[in-house]
Amino acid sequence: MKDRVNKWILADHAHCWHPFTDQESWESDIPVVICRGEGSWLFDFEGKRYLDANSSIWTNIHGHSHPVIVEAIQDQASKLCHSSYLGLANDKASELAAKLCSFFPDSLERCFFSDDGSTALEVAFKMSLQWRQQNEQKERTGIIAFENAYHGDTLGASSVGGVSRFIKGYGETGLNVYRVGSLEDLKRLPEVVVETASAVVIEPLIQGVNQMRLWPKGMLADLRAWTTQHGIHLILDEVMTGFGRTGKMFACQNEEVLPDFLCLAKGLTGGTMPLAATLTRCEIYEGFKGPDRTFFYGHSYTGNALGCAVALANLSLFESENTLAGIEEKGAYLERELKKIPWIQEVRRVGLILGFDVGECGKEFCLKLRKRGVLTRPILNTIVIMPPLSVTMDELKFLIKAIQLQR
Ligand SMILES: *Cc1c(COP(=O)(O)O)cnc(C)c1O
């Protein structure tokens, strides 16, 4: 073991602090140090390869270091990496905003950039709430969210989330949130809550962090009808489901739903750079025009040109590689093969997002899987399988074999 400890591991153990990590157990283990990626594979410093079975926490789309993406980064870096979006426009941000809005003609016409999923959600919350304050609906100050939902870790976003182990300690610090378990619960909310709600936020079709639990079919369309009827904004958190994961470009397209706010991040740059976007309607945008109505929000790197250039390359690959065409087939293959494994308790799937339950500690299961050359992270006893959309059938066979060999 000693000879595998090198300067990176020493530096990590001495100075790094990892997200969502019990550092005590982390320090007693030898971490995998990733130095390279190619297609669906990641390579450690010794050259050992691992299948990236959760797309590097749900971000990667077309594989690692795809030549078209790499070229876009190099080309853009040689021209402009970043200039402030405050008081200035840039060509790539303009092109990307137009491209994203083109998926929702005549409905989502405005794009506000930020940096990651959490900020994409905070933008939507703040826009919805501020819009009410300055458009004669001052009483609408509440956000309705679902139990066990996950919307990010910044203070505002985590106050809306409903995963108790993540919000312990600061869940009560933040927005005015009502949590409901289901659409039926929502419809039973007291009148006063409904009349003072600004928005409902939901992860459409599937709750990711809640162990990949699917909503009933048709629920999203029902929710849209209910929110419209009660004058409440619908915020869709498509940070995980966006960019092809469910088989359609966006999950809301599966039920032909148009939200008031659409939050995008993770897959936006194909899993290469932090960039996020919140799309909204013309009516919301118009409500911010005029004196004392400015949306005071932004970050140093808002509208980052490098990120926007990569996002454009990511979207162009969906067309040139016909990415959406193979997703259902790949997902169905995984579901079928996993269901044949007797000790797997339940398989849940939409598109190329899968979760299956094992009767043992998920962390231990994933450590064993790692030894067989497959990387993923569990959520409690649920194993997440969400490979890059570009994954090949041969790579999926390798993945299934590695899982079969676990017992
Ligand atoms: C990952 C995720 C977020 C948070 O995104 P970050 O980029 O980690 O801030 C929010 N919502 C959902 C559904 C996610 O999967």
The ligand as a Gaussian input file, in Angstrom:
#p B3LYP/6-31G(d) Opt

LIG

0 1
 C      -27.026000      18.282000      -8.781000
 C      -28.380000      18.849000      -8.627000
 C      -28.578000      20.153000      -8.155000
 C      -27.437000      21.014000      -7.688000
 O      -26.536000      21.288000      -8.719000
 P      -25.054000      21.733000      -8.364000
 O      -24.434000      21.972000      -9.696000
 O      -24.421000      20.598000      -7.625000
 O      -25.151000      22.968000      -7.543000
 C      -29.861000      20.629000      -8.094000
 N      -30.900000      19.879000      -8.481000
 C      -30.765000      18.636000      -8.947000
 C      -31.969000      17.869000      -9.385000
 C      -29.493000      18.064000      -9.036000
 O      -29.353000      16.813000      -9.474000

